[in-house]
Amino acid sequence: MTVYIALLRGINVGGKNKIKMAELRESLTAIGLENVRTYIQSGNILFQSGKQEKKLSEEIEHKIMQDYRLSIPVTLRTREELEQITTACPFSTEEITKAEADSIGESLYVAFFSSNLSKVNLESLQKFQNKNEKYHIQNKEIYLLFHNSIRNSKLANQLQKLDIQSTTRNWKTVNKLAEIVKAAE
């Protein structure tokens, strides 16, 4: 059985797309996912399954549509992928500390994509990187470092305009998910 982390996009944010996590755990258990757990209200689900990733994403999205009448994109990562993401942060401790001192709120984020970015997508992001908004692409993730709030970020807004499904989590959440998965072993 593979340990997966499902990252749902756009639920329980700003009062839209409300889903209670206890109900979601029950829904996902009903489709055969095992040891289903959630972390905070923003759609972080940990579970085990012997099914392939593509099939799982489709089944979870279908179940959410069936039970909640919401079209919610689901991005999956395995335990191993998440651990690699947490150990491969491309920004130095010094860079992160400086950004945190300048920023209101969180400064380090990871955007999780359903597939690798195309050359066109990469080129469209380049013009939005500057000294206050940096990114680094590794595999199907983009690490984002903001010296100002993500809410006012032109770079972060561009991620939503790309032709690839994605969802973003702050660094604390990413690390907490990795910690939960590791503790469950």
C-alpha positions, 0 to 999 in steps of 0.5 A: 500500500502506498501512502498518499497525500491529497491536496484539494484546491480551493475548499473552505477558503473565504467561506466558499466550497465548504466541506467538513473534514469529518464528512470528507474522511467518511466519503473517502473511506467509502471509496476504499481509501484506508487510514484516511486522515485530514489536517486542518480545514484547507483540504489536506488528506493523508491515506493509503491505497494500492491504486494508481495515482491517476485513478485515485485523483479521478475517484476522489474528484468524482466522489467530491462532486457526487457528495458535495456538488463541487468540482475540486481539483485534487493533486496527489503526492506520495509520502516519498515525494513529500519527504523529498520536497521538504528536504530539497528547499532551494532557498537558504536559511538566510534568504528565508529569514530575510523574507520572513522579517520583511513579510506580513505572515508566511513567506515560503510556499510550495505550489503543487502541480498535477504535471511538469510545467511546459516551456510556455508556462515557464516563460510566462512566470519569468517576467514576474520574478523579482527581488521580492518574489522569487521562485524555483521549480523542481519537478512538479513543484514551485517553491515560492519566496515572498518578501511581501504578502502572497495576497498581493503577489503578481507571481502568485496570481500568475500560477492560477492562470497557467494551463496546469492544475495546481494548489499551494501550501505554506511551508509550515503546512508542507512540513507538518504533513511530512511529519504526520506521514512519518509519525504514522509509519 
